[in-house]
Amino acid sequence: MENKKLITIIVSIILVIIVSFILFKISQPKEYEYFTKEPETWVEPGKFTEPKNDVRINVFKATAGKSTFSINKQEFPGDDKAFNTYGIYNGKYFEINHTEQEKKIIELSQTLDPDDGTMQAFILAKEDDFGYVFYLFIDEDWRQNSDAVNVIYGMDFNNQATLIQREFNPEQISPGVYVDVIADYNGWYDQNPIAGGIMLGDITLNELTKDEVNSTFIILR
């Protein structure tokens, strides 16, 4: 009889603990969740620089720990997938930044400073149940120093029929930092070899047909 009472007490205690834990989790405000879906929560204050508007895109947080970023490559080890980014400044190729007369003009970086005079951009890939969604970030310097900001993406950069062009649709998520999203799952990233990707900047479909392109844009593929 005493054993039954003891078991009943133990079970009751366990149930109380379980219910209390569930109620605690439900009652927690959303900001306590580390991995979140809102891009605003991936934008964190810069840790190593002083400008107050300097921010850094947290790739680990944005992709729920599934992805890492280094230099100009974002990798998804679990899917054996990687995305490389490089840039073109007035027709000149660069991988990380372009500098003239010891001044940094344009940069591909997780860190965006909207008032340092350097055009900065970053494209982040995020996996979901249907494929990959791409978040395109630019800073105020980019908007101020570019005649137009377009987005071109699709299966094959050499075949205009497979490409889509539209204007960059900016949503400000931090002072002087803007984001746009591509989420139509056209699957260019599943091709082998990859012939398409994403272009962001002062570029149009008509310019892609020219022998010499003098525009300024970045490419992820």
C-alpha positions in Angstrom: 0.0 0.0 0.0 2.8 2.4 0.9 4.6 1.6 -2.4 1.4 2.6 -4.3 1.3 5.9 -2.4 4.9 6.6 -3.1 4.5 5.9 -6.8 1.4 8.1 -6.9 3.4 11.0 -5.2 6.3 10.5 -7.7 4.0 10.5 -10.7 2.2 13.6 -9.4 5.5 15.4 -8.9 6.7 14.5 -12.5 3.4 15.7 -13.9 3.6 19.0 -12.0 7.2 19.5 -13.3 6.1 18.8 -16.9 3.1 21.0 -16.8 5.1 23.8 -15.2 7.8 23.6 -17.9 5.1 23.7 -20.7 3.4 26.7 -19.1 6.8 28.4 -18.7 7.7 28.0 -22.3 4.3 29.2 -23.5 4.5 32.2 -21.3 7.9 33.3 -22.5 7.9 36.4 -24.7 9.0 35.9 -28.3 12.3 37.8 -27.8 13.6 34.9 -25.7 13.6 32.7 -28.8 17.1 32.7 -30.3 16.3 31.3 -33.7 13.6 33.5 -35.2 12.1 34.0 -38.6 12.0 37.8 -38.7 15.0 39.4 -40.5 14.9 42.3 -38.0 16.1 39.9 -35.3 19.2 38.8 -37.4 20.5 42.4 -37.5 22.7 42.9 -34.5 24.8 45.9 -33.4 28.4 45.9 -34.6 30.6 44.6 -31.8 34.0 45.8 -33.0 33.3 49.3 -34.4 32.0 52.5 -32.8 29.5 53.9 -35.3 26.0 53.5 -33.8 24.3 52.4 -37.0 26.9 49.8 -37.8 25.2 46.3 -37.8 26.1 42.7 -38.6 23.9 40.1 -40.1 24.0 37.0 -37.9 24.0 34.1 -40.4 24.0 31.4 -37.7 20.9 32.8 -36.1 19.1 33.4 -39.4 19.6 29.8 -40.6 18.9 28.2 -37.2 22.5 27.0 -37.0 22.4 25.2 -40.3 24.8 27.5 -42.1 28.1 29.3 -41.8 29.6 32.3 -43.7 33.3 33.0 -44.3 34.9 35.7 -46.5 32.5 35.4 -49.5 31.0 31.9 -49.2 27.9 30.7 -47.3 27.9 27.0 -46.7 25.2 24.5 -45.6 27.2 21.4 -44.5 24.2 19.3 -43.9 23.0 19.7 -47.5 26.4 19.8 -49.1 25.4 23.2 -50.6 27.4 26.4 -50.9 26.7 29.9 -52.3 29.6 32.2 -53.5 29.3 36.0 -53.8 31.4 38.3 -55.8 31.0 41.8 -57.2 31.5 44.1 -60.2 32.3 47.8 -59.8 32.0 49.9 -63.0 32.8 46.7 -64.9 35.8 45.7 -62.6 35.7 42.3 -60.9 36.2 42.1 -57.1 35.7 39.3 -54.5 35.4 41.2 -51.2 35.9 44.9 -51.8 37.1 47.5 -54.3 39.4 50.3 -53.3 40.5 53.4 -55.1 43.2 55.8 -53.9 43.3 54.0 -50.6 39.5 54.5 -50.1 37.2 51.5 -49.9 34.4 52.2 -52.4 32.3 49.0 -52.3 32.3 45.9 -50.0 30.6 42.6 -49.7 30.2 42.0 -46.0 27.9 40.8 -43.2 28.7 44.1 -41.6 26.8 47.1 -43.0 27.6 50.7 -42.0 25.1 53.1 -43.6 27.1 56.2 -43.0 30.7 55.3 -43.6 30.8 56.3 -47.3 31.3 52.7 -48.4 28.6 50.9 -50.4 27.9 47.6 -48.6 25.7 44.7 -49.6 25.1 41.1 -48.5 22.9 38.2 -49.8 21.8 35.6 -47.3 20.4 32.2 -48.3 17.9 30.5 -45.9 16.6 27.0 -46.3 12.9 26.2 -45.7 10.5 23.3 -46.6 10.4 24.3 -50.3 13.9 25.2 -51.2 16.0 28.4 -50.5 14.8 31.9 -49.8 17.3 34.7 -50.4 17.5 37.9 -48.3 19.2 40.9 -50.0 20.7 43.5 -47.8 22.1 46.9 -48.8 23.0 50.0 -46.9 22.1 53.7 -47.3 25.5 54.4 -49.0 24.5 51.9 -51.8 21.1 53.6 -52.3 22.6 57.1 -52.4 25.5 56.2 -54.8 23.5 54.1 -57.3 21.2 55.4 -60.1 19.1 52.3 -59.8 19.0 49.1 -57.7 17.6 46.1 -59.6 17.3 42.4 -58.9 17.9 39.9 -61.6 17.7 36.2 -61.0 16.9 32.9 -62.7 18.3 29.7 -64.3 20.8 31.0 -66.9 22.5 34.3 -67.1 23.1 33.6 -70.8 19.4 33.1 -71.6 17.2 36.1 -70.9 14.1 33.9 -71.3 15.0 32.2 -68.0 15.6 35.4 -66.0 13.4 37.8 -64.0 14.2 41.4 -63.5 12.5 43.7 -61.0 13.3 46.7 -58.9 14.8 46.2 -55.4 11.9 46.6 -53.0 13.5 48.1 -49.9 12.2 47.5 -46.4 14.2 49.3 -43.7 15.0 47.0 -40.8 17.6 49.1 -39.1 18.6 52.8 -39.6 20.0 53.0 -43.1 19.9 49.2 -43.7 17.4 47.7 -46.1 16.3 44.2 -47.1 14.4 42.6 -50.0 13.4 38.9 -50.4 13.4 36.4 -53.2 11.1 33.5 -52.4 9.8 32.1 -55.7 11.8 28.8 -55.6 12.8 28.7 -59.3 15.5 26.2 -58.3 18.5 27.6 -60.2 20.7 26.4 -57.3 19.9 22.8 -58.0 21.3 22.8 -61.6 24.6 21.1 -62.4 26.6 23.1 -63.5 25.0 26.2 -62.1 24.4 28.7 -64.9 22.2 31.3 -63.1 21.9 32.9 -59.7 21.1 36.4 -58.3 22.3 39.8 -59.4 21.8 42.9 -57.3 22.6 46.4 -58.3 22.8 48.8 -61.2 22.2 46.2 -63.8 19.5 45.3 -66.4 18.7 42.4 -68.7 19.7 44.5 -71.7 23.1 45.1 -70.3 23.7 41.4 -69.9 23.7 41.1 -73.7 26.5 43.6 -74.2 30.1 42.5 -74.8 31.3 44.9 -72.0 29.3 45.6 -68.9 30.2 48.8 -67.0 27.6 48.5 -64.2 28.0 48.0 -60.5 26.4 45.0 -58.9 27.0 41.8 -56.9 26.3 38.2 -57.9 25.4 35.2 -55.8 25.5 31.7 -57.3 
